[in-house]
Amino acid sequence: MQQQSIKAFVFDVYGTLFDVHSVRDKCEKMYPGKGTEISKTWRGKQLQYSNLRQLMGNYQTFFTVTKEALRYAVKQHGEELDQDSEKELITSYLHLVAYPEVKEVLAQIQDKQIAVFSNGSHDMLDPLIKESEISSLIHQLISVDEIKQFKPTVASYDYALKQLGVQREEVLFMSSNGWDISGAKNYGFQTAWINRSNLPLEELNLEPNSIYQDLKGILEWMD
């Protein structure tokens, strides 16, 4: 581990603080026997569509991207989605479940600057954080929607750094997404990959400073 003096602990949200697949029960209720697969496809398309829109220069909010991804996922698995079902499933994304260790870890780093930096737009991000058990432990909410540049663009991380008001090497950025860690490392942040799914490293020659199975490991960075 490359131990540096960290002033800002910055967290990705989806898959890092909150379990995106906590929507699977709702999916299963609506589409028996297909809930897990629909949830997986939904998440995969959500990431793919945000990347595609970034590459095409055709930005839409993450809320719109999430709806588009859901519609695709339901169709892929041979089901139909009416307006009421769509609304109910999208609403479930505003009430995701935080991982078990998150609250305890955040409580132990309160003397540092704590921010979330997400591809989520404020219409998704704000209600999720503010209605969760960790709302009082987050000091700042930063969304790429403020500049309409999805991660992992350099512009997105640069915008986050300007909001934090510190040097890039004074940021520890945490994500469960390997692509996000690669983007942050490429920009110059210190990085901790929260590898909840025990995945291999991305082959981009941008290795994280640290790798942990959950957020408890980041307490090593406290000085």
Disulfide bonds with the S-S distance in Angstrom:
none
